Each structure stands twice: as structure tokens, then as C-alpha cells.
Amino acid sequence: MSKKILKCPKCESTNVVPMAGFVTGYKYHCKDCNYRGVLILEVDLEEE
């Protein structure tokens, strides 16, 4: 089983944290480019 990492769709940074959500889904924040939104890239660590 491979590990998943989150990437920002704007700058492709992995410095992404969940900002809000849980019941209605997550909203994410990229600390590098300040992107905030629900769209996020989920990548297998093996592909990196």
C-alpha cells in the first residue's frame, strides 16, 4: 500500500494543510502560494 501526499494545484508544493471541513469536506491552504480551496492533488509517494 502506497502513501498519499497532498500537493497544491497552483504551485505543486507539498506544504498544504487542511484549513476547515470535516462534515462538509475539506478546504485546504497552501502555505507557499497562499492558495485556499477545495481542489487538491493527491499523489502516490512512489510516483515522486
Secondary structure, DSSP 8 states (H G I E B T S, - for coil): ---EEEE-TTT--S-EEEEE-SSS--EEEETTT--EES--EEEEGGG-
